[in-house]
Amino acid sequence: MNPHHNAFPLPPWQHNAAGELRKVGVELEMSGPDINQLASITADYLGCTIEQTSRYERTLKGDPAGDWVVELDFRLLKKLGREQRQADDLGDELMSSAEEVIKWVAESLVPHELVSPPLPMDRLWQINEIIARLRDAGAKGTADRMTNAFGMQFNPEVPDTDAGTIAAYLKAFLCLYDWLSARANINLTRRLSSFVDPFPAAYIRHVVNPAYQPDMVTLINDYLRANPTRNRALDMLPLFKHINPALVASYTSNTLIKSRPTFHYRLPDCLIDQPGWGMHLAWADWLEVERLAANPERLEACCQAYRTYLDQGLGRLLNNWVDQISANWLSEAG
């Protein structure tokens, strides 16, 4: 058996509301191979065919899970790349020249991105196989240059859309965030970019109160009042837009929010050029959120312990919450 198979254990809640194995979409940002190379390496591994969607986008067809996408992650260039131009038109020539300048600047700052379709969880080992092939081809990650604010994001499908389930995940994530952040050791450029800002302290205290058991409208309203932004380590806006699009639209008109029945986990860097790095590392950390969310008694006790810690004021300087998590609140602890 491929060794990568065993690197991706399944969470306690393995199936969605339809009884199917839950799925995970993965997004990898990198530099190095150009769009055609990135598409070719991935398509060769998957047995897919490549379609040129635009000058800066490729679609990989033939995976039963759906289409893969390879793109230069820059909206203006993608828009320009979809436009057709006539070679004998002076205005089009000027636009082409401007596009080339934008492309030249963008390719030194903007990542190429590989986006998977929603993959059944028992296929996640294939992400590590693709990572290994891209690393061999010279792919570079977050640490390669100061300007590389590159991330690896993934989108675990929710088991169901009950308010109690979603609130349990939020509580578990907020309780474990300090540990997750320490484990991820986020690159300074990504931290300064605000892509993965932490949740506001007042919102954390509100949600981790064991008495906080909201209905869905209250849960979404509370979240959006405190976090009307995509820039959170766990972005809930795609899920909430899927559940109640009108309510989300009343807080934000951001067209980048895509409706989907998933959590959007944005925290990890993409360290694709480092030997031994793969999705399995961040997946193992995410599983701690899954396991805590799925254990109501343990989750309530953890929330109470975290509230006690937050109430200590300056005493927190002598009592590290990350150490408490490691000693008491991980799946192998206590």
Buried (B, 14 or more C-beta within 10 A) or exposed (E): EEEBEEBBEBBEBEBBEEEEBBBBBBBBBBBBBEBEBBBBBBBEBBEBEBEEBBBBBBBBEEBEBBBBBBBBBBEEBBEBBEEEEEEEEEEBEEBBEEBEEBBEEBBEEBBBBBBBBBBBBEBBBBBBBBBBBBBEEEBBBBBBBEEBBBBBBBBBBBBBBEBEBBBBBBBBBBBBBBBBBBBBEBBEBBBEEEBBBBBEEEBBBBBBBBEBEBEBEEBBBBBBEBBEBBEBBBBBBBBBBBBBEEBBEEBBEEEEBEBBBBBBBBBBBBBBBBEEBBBBBBBBBBBBBBBBBBBEEBBBBBBBBBBEBBEEEEEEEEEEBBEBBBEEBBBEEE
